[in-house]
Amino acid sequence: MAVQRVHRASYTMDVAAPAGVVYGLVADTTQWPLFVPASIHVERLDFDGVHDRFHMWATANGTVRSWLSRRTLDATRHRIDFRHELPAAPTTAMGGSWTVEPRGPGRCRLLLEHDFTVDGDRAADAAWVRRATDTNSRAELAQLKETAEQWSRLDDLLLTFEDSVRIDGPAELVYAFLYDVADWPRLLPHVSRLDVREDEPGVQLMAMDTLTADGSVHTTESVRVCFPHAGRIVYKQTTTPALMAAHTGEWSVIPDETGVTAVSQHSVLLREEAVERVLGPGTTLAHARAYVREALGRNSTATLTLAKQHAETAVRML
C-alpha cells in the first residue's frame, strides 16, 4: 500500500501586542470572519473551553470551500492544535497548530504550521493546496497582526447591532425574498446593480452597487451561505467600502405562533486610518460608528420592510 506524502508549511509573524491578546484572537473562531480574511463563516458545533468543533466556509484560490474542523486549546502554553475532520477536496488530511510565543513586554511571535496530504499524491493538486495555504496563511497573519496591534482600541473599532421587523405573513415568503437577490435591483431603491451566481447550492457569490444617502455608489462583493431549513442567511463582504476593514452579517427569519420576526444583524471592524479621509477632517471614531450604524441600519430596514410587504401582500392576494 502506497504511503501518501505529507506536505508541510510554516509561517511566522512578529506582533507588537501581548501574547494573551493574540492568542485570544486566534482562539475565538466565531470572530474569525472579522479578523481572518479568507474566513467567510464559522458555525460552532461544540465547545467546552478546551475542545472546539466547528464548520467553516472560507475562500481558497478564488473558490469557496467548507470543512469540519476540531481544535484543542491550551491557554497556558498559548497553543492551539487543529485537524480537519472532513477535509475539503483535494486534500485527504489537513492539520497543524497555532503557537504564540511571548517576546517581552507587549510583544510576541505568532507561528502557524500546516501539514496536509492530497488524494493520489497528484502534483497539480498539491500545488493548488500549497498555493491556497500560502496565500491564506500570509493574509491571516498580516490581518491578525494589524488587529492585535490595535488591541487597546478594538472596543471602539468593533460594532455589532441588529434591526428587526414584525411580519404578518409566511416565513417561507420572507426567506424567499431575502434569498432571491437577483430581484433586488427591481425591488430595492438603494440597490442599483446586483450580480449573483450560485455554483454550489446554498453558497452565493454576489457583487452589488448600493446608493448612499448622498447619492454616491458603494460597490461591494460578498459571499452568502444559506440555511433555508433554519431560516438563516449569513454573509461576509469580501470587498468592503473604504470605511470598513471587515463586515459580516446575518438575515434571520424567526416564526412564532402569531407571525414572523425578520432580523438583520451586522458586525463591523472599522478602518481607523480611513475615518477622516472618508468622513472629513476631525471626524471621531464615535461619529464614524454612528455613521456606519445609521447607513447599514437604514438599508437593512428598507430591505426588511419590503420583505414584509412582499409576504403580507401575497397572503392578502391568496
C-alpha positions as CSV (number, residue, x, y, z in Angstrom):
1,M,0.0,0.0,0.0
2,A,1.4,3.4,-1.1
3,V,2.2,5.9,1.6
4,Q,0.9,9.4,0.9
5,R,3.4,12.2,1.1
6,V,2.9,14.7,3.9
7,H,3.3,18.3,2.8
8,R,4.3,20.8,5.4
9,A,4.4,24.6,5.6
10,S,5.1,27.1,8.4
11,Y,4.7,30.9,8.8
12,T,5.7,33.4,11.4
13,M,4.8,36.9,12.2
14,D,6.2,39.2,15.0
15,V,3.4,41.2,16.6
16,A,3.7,44.3,18.8
17,A,0.9,43.1,21.2
18,P,0.7,41.0,24.3
19,A,0.7,37.2,23.7
20,G,-2.6,36.9,25.5
21,V,-4.3,39.3,23.1
22,V,-3.0,37.5,20.0
23,Y,-3.9,34.1,21.5
24,G,-7.4,35.4,22.2
25,L,-7.9,36.4,18.6
26,V,-6.9,33.0,17.3
27,A,-8.8,31.1,19.9
28,D,-12.3,32.7,19.2
29,T,-13.3,31.1,15.9
30,T,-16.7,32.8,16.0
31,Q,-14.9,36.1,15.3
32,W,-12.6,34.8,12.5
33,P,-14.7,36.2,9.7
34,L,-13.9,39.7,11.1
35,F,-10.2,39.1,11.7
36,V,-9.2,36.3,9.2
37,P,-9.5,37.5,5.5
38,A,-10.3,34.0,4.0
39,S,-12.8,33.1,6.6
40,I,-16.4,33.6,5.4
41,H,-18.4,31.9,8.2
42,V,-17.8,29.7,11.2
43,E,-20.7,27.6,12.6
44,R,-19.6,26.4,16.0
45,L,-20.9,22.9,16.8
46,D,-19.3,22.1,20.2
47,F,-17.1,24.0,22.6
48,D,-16.1,23.2,26.2
49,G,-13.3,25.7,26.7
50,V,-10.6,23.2,25.6
51,H,-12.1,21.3,22.6
52,D,-13.6,23.3,19.7
53,R,-15.5,21.7,16.8
54,F,-16.9,23.8,14.0
55,H,-17.9,24.0,10.4
56,M,-16.0,26.6,8.4
57,W,-16.6,28.2,5.0
58,A,-13.6,30.0,3.5
59,T,-12.1,31.2,0.2
60,A,-9.3,29.3,-1.4
61,N,-7.8,30.4,-4.7
62,G,-10.9,32.3,-5.7
63,T,-13.3,29.4,-4.8
64,V,-15.4,28.8,-1.6
65,R,-14.6,25.6,0.3
66,S,-16.0,24.3,3.5
67,W,-14.9,21.7,6.1
68,L,-15.4,20.4,9.6
69,S,-12.6,21.0,12.0
70,R,-11.6,20.1,15.5
71,R,-9.2,22.1,17.7
72,T,-7.6,21.6,21.1
73,L,-6.8,24.8,23.0
74,D,-4.0,25.1,25.6
75,A,-4.3,28.6,27.0
76,T,-1.4,28.1,29.4
77,R,1.0,27.3,26.6
78,H,-0.7,29.7,24.1
79,R,-1.0,26.8,21.6
80,I,-3.9,25.5,19.5
81,D,-3.7,22.3,17.6
82,F,-6.2,21.7,14.8
83,R,-7.3,18.9,12.5
84,H,-9.9,18.9,9.7
85,E,-12.5,16.2,10.4
86,L,-13.9,16.2,6.9
87,P,-11.2,17.9,4.7
88,A,-12.2,19.8,1.6
89,A,-11.1,18.2,-1.7
90,P,-8.5,17.7,-3.0
91,T,-7.0,17.2,0.5
92,T,-7.4,13.9,2.3
93,A,-5.9,15.3,5.5
94,M,-5.2,18.8,6.9
95,G,-4.0,19.9,10.3
96,G,-1.5,21.9,12.1
97,S,-1.1,24.3,15.0
98,W,-1.0,27.9,16.1
99,T,1.6,28.9,18.7
100,V,2.0,32.4,20.3
101,E,5.5,32.9,21.8
102,P,6.0,35.8,24.3
103,R,8.9,38.0,23.2
104,G,9.0,40.5,26.0
105,P,6.5,43.1,27.3
106,G,3.8,43.8,24.8
107,R,5.5,41.7,22.0
108,C,5.1,38.1,20.7
109,R,5.7,35.9,17.8
110,L,2.8,34.1,16.1
111,L,3.7,30.7,14.4
112,L,1.3,28.9,12.1
113,E,2.1,25.4,10.9
114,H,0.3,23.2,8.4
115,D,0.6,19.6,7.3
116,F,-1.6,18.1,4.5
117,T,-2.0,15.2,2.1
118,V,-3.8,15.2,-1.2
119,D,-5.7,12.4,-3.0
120,G,-3.5,10.3,-5.1
121,D,-0.4,12.5,-4.4
122,R,-1.2,14.4,-7.6
123,A,1.4,17.1,-8.1
124,A,-1.1,19.6,-9.5
125,D,-3.5,19.1,-6.5
126,A,-0.6,19.5,-4.1
127,A,0.5,22.7,-5.8
128,W,-3.1,24.0,-5.7
129,V,-3.4,23.4,-1.9
130,R,0.0,24.8,-1.2
131,R,-0.8,28.0,-3.1
132,A,-4.1,28.4,-1.2
133,T,-2.5,27.6,2.1
134,D,0.4,30.1,1.4
135,T,-1.9,32.9,0.2
136,N,-4.4,32.5,3.1
137,S,-1.8,32.0,5.8
138,R,0.2,35.1,4.9
139,A,-3.0,37.1,4.8
140,E,-4.2,35.7,8.1
141,L,-1.1,36.5,9.9
142,A,-0.9,40.0,8.5
143,Q,-4.5,40.8,9.4
144,L,-4.2,39.3,12.9
145,K,-1.0,41.4,13.5
146,E,-2.8,44.6,12.4
147,T,-5.9,43.8,14.5
148,A,-3.9,42.7,17.6
149,E,-1.7,45.9,17.4
150,Q,-4.9,47.9,17.8
151,W,-6.0,45.9,20.8
152,S,-6.3,48.9,23.1
153,R,-8.8,50.5,20.7
154,L,-10.6,47.4,19.5
155,D,-13.7,48.2,21.5
156,D,-14.1,51.4,19.6
157,L,-13.4,49.9,16.2
158,L,-15.8,47.0,16.6
159,L,-19.6,47.4,16.5
160,T,-22.4,44.8,16.3
161,F,-26.1,45.7,16.1
162,E,-29.4,44.5,14.6
163,D,-32.7,45.7,13.3
164,S,-35.9,43.8,13.1
165,V,-39.4,44.0,11.5
166,R,-42.5,42.2,12.6
167,I,-44.3,40.4,9.7
168,D,-47.8,39.0,9.5
169,G,-47.1,36.5,6.7
170,P,-45.4,33.2,6.0
171,A,-41.8,32.7,6.9
172,E,-41.2,30.9,3.6
173,L,-42.1,34.1,1.6
174,V,-39.9,36.3,3.8
175,Y,-36.9,33.9,3.4
176,A,-37.5,33.7,-0.4
177,F,-37.4,37.5,-0.7
178,L,-34.0,37.6,1.2
179,Y,-32.6,34.7,-0.8
180,D,-33.6,35.8,-4.3
181,V,-31.2,38.7,-4.5
182,A,-31.2,38.7,-8.3
183,D,-34.6,40.5,-8.0
184,W,-33.3,43.2,-5.6
185,P,-32.4,45.9,-8.2
186,R,-36.0,45.8,-9.3
187,L,-37.4,45.9,-5.8
188,L,-35.0,47.8,-3.6
189,P,-34.4,51.5,-4.4
190,H,-30.9,51.5,-2.8
191,V,-29.7,48.7,-5.0
192,S,-28.7,49.8,-8.5
193,R,-26.9,46.7,-9.7
194,L,-26.6,43.1,-8.4
195,D,-24.9,40.1,-10.0
196,V,-25.1,36.8,-8.3
197,R,-24.0,33.2,-9.0
198,E,-24.6,30.0,-7.1
199,D,-22.1,27.4,-8.3
200,E,-22.8,25.3,-5.2
201,P,-26.3,25.0,-3.7
202,G,-26.6,27.4,-0.8
203,V,-23.4,29.4,-1.5
204,Q,-23.9,32.6,-3.3
205,L,-21.3,35.0,-4.7
206,M,-22.7,38.5,-5.1
207,A,-21.5,41.8,-6.4
208,M,-23.7,44.8,-5.6
209,D,-23.8,48.6,-6.2
210,T,-25.6,50.4,-3.3
211,L,-26.7,54.0,-3.4
212,T,-25.9,56.0,-0.3
213,A,-27.8,58.9,1.2
214,D,-25.6,61.5,-0.5
215,G,-26.1,59.9,-3.9
216,S,-22.7,58.2,-4.2
217,V,-22.4,54.5,-5.1
218,H,-20.6,51.8,-3.0
219,T,-19.6,48.6,-4.8
220,T,-19.3,45.6,-2.6
221,E,-18.7,41.9,-3.1
222,S,-20.0,39.2,-0.7
223,V,-20.2,35.5,-0.1
224,R,-23.5,34.3,1.3
225,V,-24.1,30.9,2.9
226,C,-27.8,30.0,3.1
227,F,-29.5,27.7,5.6
228,P,-33.1,27.5,4.3
229,H,-34.3,25.0,6.9
230,A,-33.1,27.3,9.7
231,G,-34.3,30.5,8.0
232,R,-30.8,32.0,8.1
233,I,-28.5,33.6,5.5
234,V,-25.0,34.6,6.7
235,Y,-22.6,36.6,4.7
236,K,-19.3,38.3,4.6
237,Q,-18.3,41.3,2.3
238,T,-15.1,40.3,0.6
239,T,-14.9,43.8,-0.9
240,T,-15.9,46.5,1.5
241,P,-16.5,50.2,1.4
242,A,-13.4,52.2,2.4
243,L,-14.6,52.9,6.0
244,M,-14.8,49.2,6.9
245,A,-11.9,46.7,7.3
246,A,-14.4,43.9,7.6
247,H,-18.2,43.5,7.5
248,T,-20.2,40.3,8.3
249,G,-23.9,39.9,8.8
250,E,-26.9,37.6,9.0
251,W,-30.5,37.6,7.9
252,S,-32.8,35.6,10.2
253,V,-36.5,34.7,9.7
254,I,-38.0,33.6,13.1
255,P,-41.6,32.3,13.1
256,D,-43.8,32.0,16.1
257,E,-47.5,31.5,16.9
258,T,-48.6,34.9,15.7
259,G,-46.3,35.7,12.8
260,V,-42.7,36.2,11.9
261,T,-39.8,38.4,13.1
262,A,-37.2,39.2,10.4
263,V,-33.8,40.3,11.8
264,S,-30.8,41.8,10.2
265,Q,-27.6,41.6,12.2
266,H,-24.3,43.4,11.3
267,S,-20.7,43.1,12.7
268,V,-18.2,45.7,11.5
269,L,-14.5,46.3,12.1
270,L,-13.8,50.0,11.2
271,R,-10.7,51.0,9.3
272,E,-9.4,53.8,11.6
273,E,-7.0,55.3,9.1
274,A,-9.9,55.9,6.6
275,V,-12.2,57.7,9.0
276,E,-11.1,61.3,8.3
277,R,-10.4,60.6,4.6
278,V,-13.9,59.3,4.1
279,L,-15.9,61.5,6.5
280,G,-13.8,64.6,6.7
281,P,-11.0,66.1,8.9
282,G,-11.7,66.0,12.7
283,T,-14.2,63.1,12.4
284,T,-14.0,61.0,15.5
285,L,-14.4,57.2,15.8
286,A,-17.7,57.8,17.7
287,H,-19.1,59.7,14.7
288,A,-17.8,57.0,12.3
289,R,-19.6,54.4,14.4
290,A,-22.8,56.3,14.3
291,Y,-22.5,56.9,10.6
292,V,-22.0,53.2,9.8
293,R,-24.8,52.2,12.2
294,E,-27.2,54.6,10.5
295,A,-26.3,53.7,6.9
296,L,-26.3,50.0,7.3
297,G,-29.4,50.0,9.5
298,R,-31.3,52.2,7.1
299,N,-30.6,49.9,4.1
300,S,-31.3,46.7,6.1
301,T,-34.6,48.1,7.5
302,A,-35.7,49.1,4.0
303,T,-35.0,45.6,2.8
304,L,-36.9,44.0,5.7
305,T,-39.8,46.4,5.2
306,L,-40.1,45.3,1.5
307,A,-39.8,41.7,2.5
308,K,-42.8,42.4,4.9
309,Q,-44.8,44.0,2.1
310,H,-44.0,41.0,-0.2
311,A,-45.1,38.4,2.3
312,E,-48.2,40.2,3.6
313,T,-49.4,41.2,0.1
314,A,-49.1,37.6,-1.1
315,V,-51.2,36.5,1.8
316,R,-53.9,39.1,1.0
317,M,-53.9,38.1,-2.7
318,L,-54.4,34.4,-1.7
